[in-house]
């Protein structure tokens, strides 16, 4: 057995790209590895005194790691970002919790004393790689037993199941959506995302018919594309259910398909002292729990208590909760079941307004928590989400 002692893992940088709408938004022609490169470079730039040769590995989450985000996008992203060849890279997949799982894995390497500097993050282009991938293929054994059929359910159908079982009304879902957009727009207008977003310079090419040349137009993208000024209860009420004929889940009260990336740098106390770094936060605990696949959206209600227990905290100790809004139905069910303080849940809006680039979301929302806790002088924050095939994940972060 190893004699290494468990030590703390500190977050010293947290950065992300703006989030684009898929499949026809600002990043429709931008590769996910390019978004990841931008996030990594931006995180590294936040700690200019750190020797990048000490980075051991880049652990990057991606929910559909194929096509433009295949071939171990973590290693490719690390190299294209200009990190030394000595920096490794591994891509991990826990669907919507891929990004926060990557952060937890990086922190674990620090905590058990096997590494001193790690990069964690996530990237996803839902414009270039569709939700189920380019060639979805489910095991036929899924359909042999009733208890496994839920694995094959689309996410929207699982949300309908949750809405029905937890009696979440269409009106409540639409109201939740309106609030998500309202909070997100207010946060954008007050500059709440400025610390976490690294503006992206987008190069757009178009033909000049007069000269026969290809011209390049560059514009700066500094805001998430999703929040809509015109979102209203009246407008949402007109939308038809998408996943069930007499259902309540619509495109308006579901998360937006999106493109984006995020990256964080995690170090040991030894590195803090060696480079005189000021930590942004400490990664405290992480938990994953399984639930029936057909009600996957309720997963956080099992993961949150487990993460709190591992941290030695009570639910009331949490000051900020990023509860990923895969669907308003499941977010409301989790809030209802756990009795979460709604004033602490998604204070800057959530995925319904801001977008949900699957494997990147955990890293993106971790950046939101890290900077939000410092900006508002709060102590503990959590990133939590439901996960396809029936899981919930939750990670706790402490401002120092």
N, C-alpha and C positions, 0 to 999 in steps of 0.2 A: 504493500500500500504506500501511497505517496505521503510524505510528511508536510506537504504544502498546506498552509493555512488559508481558510476562506478570507478573501479581502474584498473591499468595496470596489465597485466599478463606477467610474465617473464619466458623465457626458460633458465633453468640452467644446463640442460644435454640433449644430443641428441646422440643416438647411434643406430647402426644397425648391422645386420649380413651381411656377404657377400651374394650375390644373386646367387643361383644355377639355372642351366637350367633344365626345366621339359620336359618330365617325366623321363629322364635317366641321370640326372646330379648328382652333388656331394651330394645333399640333398634328393635323391630319396627315401631313407629309413629313413630319419629323420622327425619325427613328427613336424607339425607346432607349437604345443604348446611348444615343446622343443626349437624351434627357438625363440619363443616369450619370454620364460624364459630367454634365453641367452641375448636378447636385453634389457629386464627389468633389469637384474642383472648388465649389463654393464652400463646402464644409472645411476643406483643407485650408482655404484662405482665411477662415475664422481663427485659426491657430498658427499664425505665420512663424512662430518660433519653434514649432515641432519638427523634428527630423523625420521625414516621411520614410526613411529607410528602416525605421523601427516598426512601421505598420506590418503586422504579420499576415493579416488576412482581411478580405472584404467579403462579408456575408450579406447577400442581396436577395430579397424576396421577390418572387414573380409568380403570379397565379397561373399563367398559361405560358410556360417557358419553351416556346417554339417559334418558328418563323424568325422575324426580326429581333425577337428577344430570346432566341434559343442559343444553342452552342455555348452554354455557361456564360450568360451575359454578365455575371459578376466579374469574372476574370477579364473578359474583353473590356468591360467598362473601366476597370482599374487601370489596365494598360493604356487605353485611349485617353484616360484622364491625366496621363503623364506620371503615374506612380512608378516607383522602381520595379524592375522585373522580379525582384524578390518578394513582392507583395502577392499573396495568393488570392484566389477568388472562388467562392462556391455559391451556387444559386439554390435557394430553398423554396419549397412550395407548400404552404398551408392555406391555399386559396386566399380569401380576404384577410387572413391574419398573417400572411407571409412576411410583411414588413416588420410588424412588431415581434414576430418569432425570430427574425434575423437579428433584431436588436437584443432580444433576450439571450440568444445563442452567443452573440459577441460579448455581452456582459458576463455570461457564464465562463467564458474562456479567461476573462480577466479575474473573476472571483475565485477560480480554483488555482490561480497562479500560473497558468500555462501560457499566458500572453500578457503584454503590457500595453499594446496599442492595437485597436481593431477598428475597422470601418463597418458600419451596419447600414442597411438601407433597403430600398425597394424601387422597382420600376414597372410600368405597365403602359402599353399602348393598346387601347381597345379599338382604336381606329384601324390599326394594322393587323391585329390578331383578334379574331372574334371571340365572344364569350366562351364558347365550348371548344375553341381551337379550330384548326383548319381541317382536322379529320377526327371528329369525335367518335369514339368506339366504346360503348359500354359492355361490360361482361354480361353474357346471357344468363349467368347464374343469379344476377340481381333479380330476375323476374321469376325465379323458381320458388321463392318463398315470400309470402306477403310482407314479412317484417323487413325485407330488404328493398322492396319496391320504392320506398321513399328516397333511396339513393338516386334514382333516375328522375325524380321530380325536378322541374325547373324551379329556380329560386322564387319566382313570383307565385307559384302554386303553394310553396311552403309558407309564404307570407299570408296567403288566403287561409291556410289551415290555422295559422296563429291568430289571425283576426277573428276567425269563427270561434276558436276554442277560448280565447281570452276576451271575447265580446268587445272587440275594438271597432267602433263604428266608423263608417265612411266619413262622417263629419269630423270626428276626432282626428282621423288621419289627415284630412285636408287642412285642418287648423294647424296641425303640427308642421305640415309642409310650409304653410304661410309664415309661420314663426321662424322656420329654418332660413327662409329667404330674407325675412326682415332682419334677423340677427346678422346674417352674412353681409348684407348690404351696409348695415350700420358699422360693422367691423372694418369693411373696406374703406368706408368714408372717413373713419377715424384713424386709419393707419395701423390697425391692430396686427395685420399680417406682415408689416414691413420688416420686422426682425427675422422672420423665418423664410420669406420668399427671396430668392436670388433672381432678379430680373433676367429674362432670356432674350437674347438678340436673335430674332427670327429673320432668316434670309429667304425671300420669296423670289422665284425666277419667273420671268414672263417674256414672251417674244415681242420684239419691236419690229413690226412688219415693215416699217419705213426703211429701217437700216439693215434689217436682216440679222440683227444681233439679239442675243439673249441678255436682257437687262436684269439686274439684281436690285431688289428693293429691301431695305433692312428696317425693321421696326422693333421697338422694345416692348416685350410682354411682361408686365409686372403685377397683374391681377388675375385671380381665378376667373374663368369665363362663365361659370355656371349661374351665379345669382341673377335673378330676374326682377326688375323693378315692377313689372306688370303682374306679378303673381297675386291672385286674389281668391277668396273663397268662392266667389261667383264664377270665376274662370275655371277653377279646379272642379267645381261641381258639374261642369259640362262635359268633362272627360269621361270616356267610357272605360269600364274595367278591361284590363289587358289579358289577364290570366284565367279568369273564370267568368262565365256568361252572366251570372248574377252576383259577381263578387264585388269587392270594395277597393281592391288594389289597382291603382292607375299609374300611368307614366308620371303624373303630377305628384303623387305621394310616395314615389320610389326614388332610389338614388339614381344619379345620372351616370351613364357610361362615360368614361373619361380617360385622359392620358396625363401622365405625370411621373415624377420621381422624387425621392427624398434620400438624404444621407446624414448619418450622425457619426461622430468619432468618440469612441469609448476608450478610456485609459485607466491605468492603475494609479495608486497614490504615489508610487515611485516616480512615475512620469510627471505627475503634478509638481513634485518637488524638484525634479531634475530640470524641468523647463519653466519653472515658476508660473504654472498655468492656474487660472481661476476656473474651477469647475462650474458649469451651468446647473448641473443636477447630478443626483445619484440614482442609478437604476436599482430599485428596491426588491421587487419580486415579480414573478410571472406565473400564470397558471393556465392550463387548458383542461377543459372538461367536455365530455361527449353527451349528446342528447339524441333523441330519435331523429333520423334524417328528415322526416316529413315535417318536423317543426323546428328546423335548424335555427330559425331566427331567435329562439328563446335562449340560445346557448350562453349569452353573457350572464344570465341569472344564476348559472352554476359556476362559471369561471370567476366572477367577481368575488363572491365569498371566499373562494379558495385562495385567490391572490391576496386578499386582505388578511386571511389567517396566516399565510406564509410571511407576510410583512409584520405581523403582530399589531395590526391596525383595526379600527372599527370603521364602519361605513361612514359615520359622521366625521371621521378624520379627513376624508377626502374633500378637497376644496375645488377641484376641477375634474369633470368626467367627460372625456371624449367617447361617447357612445355612438359608434358608427351607425348612421342612419341608412342601412341597406334598404329598409322599408319603414315607413312610419308605423305600420302595424306592429312589427316586431320591436321597434324601439319603445313604443308605448306599452307593450306587454311587459317588457323588461322593467321599465320604470314603475309600472303598476305592481308587479310581483315583488320587487325588492324595496319598494317605497323610496326610490331615489329622490333626492331633492332636485326638483326641476330647475331651480335657479343655478345649479352647479353643472347641469348637463348641457353640453355643446353651447357655451355662452357666445361663441362666434358663428353659430350656425353649424350645420353638418352636411353629410353627403348628399342629401336631397337638394341642397342649394349649391354646395361647393364642389360636388362631384366625388366619384369613388373609383379611382384607377386601381381597383382590385389589389394586386400584390404590393403596390406602393403605398396604399392608404395608411397602413400601420406606422410606417416611417414618417409619412407626412404629418399625421396627427400627433405623433410623438414630438415632432418639432414644434407643433402648435402648443402642446402642453409645456414643453421646456421653456419656451420664450414667454408664454402666457403667465406661468407661475412667477417668473421673475418680474415681469412688467407690472403685475398686480400685487406683488409681495405676498404670495400665497405659498403654502407648504407642500401639500401632496396633490398629485394629479394622477389620473388613470386613463389609459387607452384600452378600449375594449370593443369587441365586435363578435357578431355571429359568423359562422364559417360553414360553407357548403359541405354537404354530407352529414351534417349534424354535429357541430362543435361550437364552443365558445372559447374565447381567449381574452386574457386581461393582464396588463402590465402596469405596475405602479412606479411612479417617478417622484423623487423628492427634490425640491429646490434647496440649494445650500447657500 
